[in-house]
Amino acid sequence: MFSLLQGIKMSVKVAINGYGTVGKRIADAVDQQKDMEIVGVSKRTPTYEAELAAEKGFPFYAASDKYLKAFDEKDIPVEGMFDEMLEVADLIVDATPKGAGYKETFEKAGIKAIWQGGEKHSLTGLSFNSMANYEEAYGADYVRVVSCNTTGLLRTLYPIHVDIGFDKCNAVMIRRSADPWDTKRGPINSIDPVLNIPSHHGPDVQSVVPDIDIQTTAVKVPTTLMHLHSVIVDLKEDVDTDHILKLWEKTPRIKFFEASQGVDSTAKIMEWAKDRGNFRGDLNEIAVWKDGTQVKDGTLYYYQAIHQESDIIPENVDAIRSMMEMEEDKMKSIQLTNAGMSIE
């Protein structure tokens, strides 16, 4: 956003509610953008993540005054209370587990807000994906960025939907049982089918692009590293595998891997991200096995892997830019976000 009178770049002021797995990543991504700044983060408990926020110079706000003593005992400087943080921000990103309860507070404060995919579509009436419906979020007050799995499905399916079209997609979500740090959920010696059919992922895709015909099922397995999708798509046009690969090559935030190069598992994808020097070892892109992609008799088969902690982070940044009317063109926003986050 630029002032034509002063020629000075204006930064959008962003606050983060919940500085945990997702919140800390969004805060860092926003901080890396030249047209945005973090004006506050809020957390209830004085964990090491709260100390990290203070070390990074993010203004820290207590969720309420009943938590002040705990922060004082940990020598974590507190800028003020949660309500005061809302007064200095243009937009707040809610990354708490139960963020829906804050909507009334945000409405009273007159602040724009983004929620994550754990909330229901009905909370905002607008579920977001950068490529699929960036324009719909332009100037919106409330947006929900869809979940990691839904983001992954949209990243690869939307360009096919637009360029070729497909009659139907069937996808199986092979889901990690917990995040790597979450010891409360493991160890798990079990494979748990999600018996609700379809799983919520298909309807979630349709909350962004209603005319995509997709059915999904899900299985939870004893791993913490990534989700894996097995996807089958009945194409409307007679194209070959190379056409699909070239289409994805032009699509932002898709990364090819090949078993022939020794990357034949989710564990090796995560090792690649660490070897590359990705911050926190994250993979913001969707990993697609190039040698596991094939079109046969009009049907596309492929596998993709989702780093559940990080693929939604750039989407949050693009959502901010759209909601604050900072950039009308989605591709320009994606380029700005990717450049700031060092996404190739």
C-alpha positions in Angstrom: 0.0 0.0 0.0 1.5 3.3 -1.1 0.7 6.9 -0.3 0.7 8.9 -3.6 1.1 12.2 -1.6 4.1 11.2 0.5 5.6 8.4 -1.6 6.1 6.4 1.6 5.3 2.8 1.9 2.6 2.1 4.4 2.6 -1.2 6.4 -0.5 -3.0 7.4 -0.6 -3.6 11.1 -1.2 -7.2 11.9 -1.9 -8.9 15.3 -1.7 -12.6 16.1 -4.0 -14.2 18.6 -2.4 -17.5 19.7 1.4 -17.9 19.3 1.7 -21.6 18.9 2.4 -24.0 16.0 0.5 -21.9 13.4 0.6 -18.5 15.1 4.4 -18.3 15.4 4.8 -19.3 11.7 2.3 -16.7 10.5 4.0 -14.0 12.7 7.3 -14.8 11.1 5.8 -14.8 7.6 4.1 -11.4 8.1 7.3 -10.0 9.6 9.1 -11.0 6.4 6.8 -9.0 4.2 7.8 -5.4 3.3 4.2 -4.2 3.3 3.2 -5.6 6.7 4.3 -5.4 10.4 3.5 -7.3 13.5 2.1 -4.9 16.1 1.2 -7.6 18.7 1.0 -11.2 19.6 -1.2 -12.7 22.4 -0.9 -15.9 24.4 -2.3 -17.2 27.6 0.6 -19.0 29.1 4.3 -18.0 29.5 5.7 -20.9 27.4 9.1 -20.9 25.6 7.1 -19.6 22.6 6.1 -16.5 24.5 9.7 -16.0 25.4 10.6 -16.4 21.7 8.1 -13.8 20.7 9.6 -11.3 23.2 13.2 -12.1 21.9 12.1 -11.4 18.4 10.8 -8.0 19.5 7.1 -8.7 18.9 5.0 -6.6 21.3 3.4 -9.2 23.7 -0.1 -8.8 25.1 -1.6 -10.9 27.8 -4.9 -12.6 27.1 -6.3 -11.1 30.3 -5.0 -9.6 33.5 -5.3 -12.9 35.4 -2.2 -14.2 33.4 0.0 -11.2 34.2 1.6 -12.7 37.3 2.7 -15.8 35.4 4.4 -13.7 32.7 6.0 -11.5 35.3 7.5 -14.5 37.0 9.1 -15.6 33.7 10.4 -12.1 33.0 8.4 -11.8 29.8 7.6 -8.1 29.2 3.9 -7.5 28.6 2.9 -4.5 26.4 -0.7 -4.6 27.6 -4.0 -6.5 27.5 -5.6 -8.3 24.6 -8.2 -5.6 24.1 -5.5 -3.0 23.8 -3.8 -5.0 21.1 -7.0 -4.8 19.0 -6.8 -1.0 19.2 -3.4 -0.9 17.5 -4.0 -3.4 14.7 -5.7 -3.2 11.3 -6.3 -7.0 11.2 -6.0 -9.9 13.5 -5.1 -13.5 12.6 -6.6 -15.9 15.0 -4.5 -19.1 15.4 -6.1 -20.4 18.6 -7.7 -23.8 18.8 -11.2 -22.4 19.5 -11.0 -19.0 17.7 -14.7 -18.8 16.8 -15.5 -17.6 20.3 -13.6 -14.4 19.6 -15.7 -13.2 16.7 -18.0 -11.1 18.8 -15.0 -9.4 20.4 -13.5 -8.7 16.9 -16.8 -7.3 15.7 -17.1 -4.9 18.7 -13.5 -3.8 18.1 -14.2 -3.1 14.4 -11.2 -5.2 13.3 -10.9 -7.5 10.3 -10.0 -11.1 11.2 -8.7 -14.3 9.7 -9.4 -17.7 11.2 -7.9 -21.1 10.4 -9.3 -24.3 8.9 -10.3 -25.9 12.2 -13.3 -23.5 12.3 -16.5 -24.0 10.3 -17.1 -22.3 7.0 -20.3 -20.8 8.4 -18.2 -18.7 10.8 -17.2 -16.3 8.0 -19.1 -17.5 5.0 -15.8 -17.1 3.0 -13.2 -19.8 2.9 -10.0 -18.8 1.3 -7.3 -20.2 -1.1 -4.9 -17.9 -2.8 -5.2 -19.3 -6.3 -8.8 -20.3 -6.3 -10.7 -17.2 -4.8 -8.3 -14.5 -3.9 -10.7 -12.0 -5.5 -13.6 -12.9 -3.3 -11.7 -11.9 -0.2 -10.8 -8.5 -1.6 -11.9 -6.0 1.1 -13.7 -8.7 3.2 -13.9 -8.3 6.9 -13.8 -12.0 7.9 -12.1 -14.9 6.2 -11.3 -18.5 7.0 -8.1 -20.0 5.5 -8.9 -23.6 4.8 -7.1 -26.5 6.5 -3.7 -27.9 5.5 -5.2 -30.9 3.6 -7.8 -28.7 1.8 -5.1 -26.3 0.9 -3.1 -29.1 -0.6 -6.0 -30.5 -2.6 -6.8 -27.0 -4.0 -3.2 -26.3 -4.9 -3.1 -29.3 -7.4 -6.7 -29.6 -8.4 -7.7 -26.0 -9.1 -5.3 -25.6 -12.1 -6.6 -28.8 -13.5 -10.2 -27.6 -12.9 -9.5 -24.4 -14.8 -7.3 -25.6 -17.6 -8.7 -29.0 -18.4 -11.7 -29.7 -16.3 -12.6 -33.0 -14.6 -15.8 -35.0 -14.1 -14.9 -36.4 -10.7 -12.1 -36.7 -8.1 -11.7 -39.3 -5.5 -9.0 -38.7 -2.9 -7.8 -40.6 0.2 -6.3 -38.6 3.0 -3.7 -40.7 4.8 -3.3 -38.4 7.9 -0.6 -38.1 10.5 -1.8 -38.9 14.0 -0.3 -35.8 15.6 2.2 -33.0 15.2 5.8 -34.0 16.1 5.7 -32.1 19.4 2.3 -33.4 20.5 3.1 -36.2 22.9 -0.4 -36.3 24.3 -1.7 -38.1 21.3 1.0 -40.8 21.0 2.6 -43.2 20.6 -0.2 -44.7 18.6 0.0 -48.3 17.4 -3.1 -48.2 15.2 -4.6 -47.3 11.8 -7.8 -45.5 12.4 -10.3 -45.1 9.5 -12.5 -41.9 9.5 -15.9 -43.5 9.3 -17.7 -40.4 8.3 -18.1 -40.5 4.5 -17.2 -38.3 2.8 -14.5 -37.0 5.2 -14.8 -33.2 5.8 -12.0 -32.5 3.2 -14.2 -32.8 0.1 -17.0 -30.5 1.3 -14.2 -28.1 2.5 -12.8 -28.0 -1.0 -16.3 -27.2 -2.3 -16.6 -24.3 0.2 -14.0 -22.6 -1.9 -14.9 -23.9 -5.4 -18.5 -25.2 -5.2 -18.5 -26.8 -8.7 -15.5 -29.2 -8.1 -16.9 -32.7 -7.9 -14.8 -34.4 -5.2 -15.3 -37.3 -2.8 -12.8 -37.9 0.0 -12.1 -40.5 2.7 -9.5 -40.4 5.4 -7.3 -42.7 7.5 -5.2 -41.8 10.5 -1.8 -43.5 10.7 1.0 -43.6 13.4 3.3 -40.9 11.9 3.9 -37.3 12.8 5.7 -36.0 9.8 3.2 -35.2 7.0 -0.1 -36.1 5.5 -0.2 -38.1 2.2 -2.9 -38.0 -0.4 -3.7 -40.6 -3.0 -5.7 -38.8 -5.7 -7.6 -40.1 -8.7 -9.1 -37.6 -11.2 -11.4 -38.4 -14.2 -10.3 -35.8 -16.7 -12.7 -34.1 -19.2 -10.0 -33.8 -21.9 -7.6 -36.3 -23.5 -4.2 -35.1 -22.2 -1.1 -36.9 -21.3 1.0 -37.0 -18.1 3.4 -34.4 -19.5 0.6 -31.9 -19.9 -0.3 -32.3 -16.2 3.3 -31.9 -15.1 3.8 -28.8 -17.2 0.6 -27.3 -15.8 1.8 -27.9 -12.2 5.2 -26.5 -13.1 3.5 -23.1 -13.8 1.5 -23.3 -10.6 3.0 -21.6 -7.5 3.8 -23.5 -4.3 3.9 -27.0 -5.9 7.3 -28.8 -5.5 8.2 -31.9 -7.5 10.1 -34.8 -5.9 11.3 -38.1 -7.4 11.9 -41.5 -5.9 14.7 -41.9 -8.5 16.5 -39.1 -6.6 16.1 -40.9 -3.3 13.0 -39.0 -2.1 10.5 -41.8 -1.9 8.8 -41.1 1.5 7.5 -38.3 3.6 10.4 -38.7 6.0 12.8 -38.0 3.1 10.9 -35.0 2.0 11.2 -33.6 5.5 15.0 -34.4 5.5 15.3 -32.6 2.1 13.6 -29.5 3.7 16.1 -29.5 6.6 19.1 -30.1 4.3 17.9 -27.2 2.1 18.0 -25.0 5.2 14.3 -24.2 5.3 13.4 -22.3 8.4 12.2 -24.8 11.1 12.6 -27.5 8.4 9.2 -26.4 7.0 7.8 -27.1 3.5 5.3 -24.5 2.5 4.9 -26.0 -1.0 2.8 -29.1 -1.8 5.1 -32.1 -2.5 4.1 -34.0 -5.6 5.9 -37.2 -6.7 6.7 -36.6 -10.3 7.4 -40.2 -11.0 4.2 -41.2 -9.1 2.0 -39.1 -11.5 0.4 -40.8 -14.4 -2.5 -40.3 -16.8 -4.0 -43.6 -18.1 -7.2 -43.9 -20.2 -8.3 -40.4 -19.3 -7.8 -40.8 -15.6 -5.0 -39.0 -13.6 -3.4 -40.7 -10.7 -1.0 -39.0 -8.3 0.4 -38.8 -4.8 1.1 -35.6 -2.9 2.4 -34.9 0.6 1.3 -32.1 2.9 3.5 -30.5 5.6 0.6 -29.9 8.0 2.4 -27.2 10.0 3.3 -24.9 7.2 1.5 -25.1 3.9 -1.3 -22.7 5.0 1.1 -20.0 6.2 1.6 -18.2 2.8 -2.2 -18.4 2.3 -2.7 -16.4 5.5 -0.3 -13.7 4.1 -2.2 -13.5 0.8 -5.5 -13.3 2.7 -4.2 -10.3 4.6 -3.2 -8.6 1.3 -6.6 -9.2 -0.3 -8.7 -8.3 2.7 -6.7 -5.0 3.2 -7.0 -4.2 -0.5 -3.2 -4.0 -0.8 -3.0 -5.9 -4.1 -5.8 -6.7 -6.6 -3.8 -9.3 -8.6 -3.5 -12.6 -6.9 -0.3 -13.6 -8.8 1.4 -10.4 -7.7 0.4 -11.1 -4.1 1.7 -14.7 -4.3 5.0 -13.5 -5.8 5.4 -10.9 -3.0 4.6 -13.5 -0.3 6.9 -16.1 -1.8 9.7 -13.6 -2.1 9.4 -12.6 1.5 9.3 -16.2 2.7 12.0 -17.5 0.3 9.6 -19.9 -1.4 10.9 -20.8 -4.8 
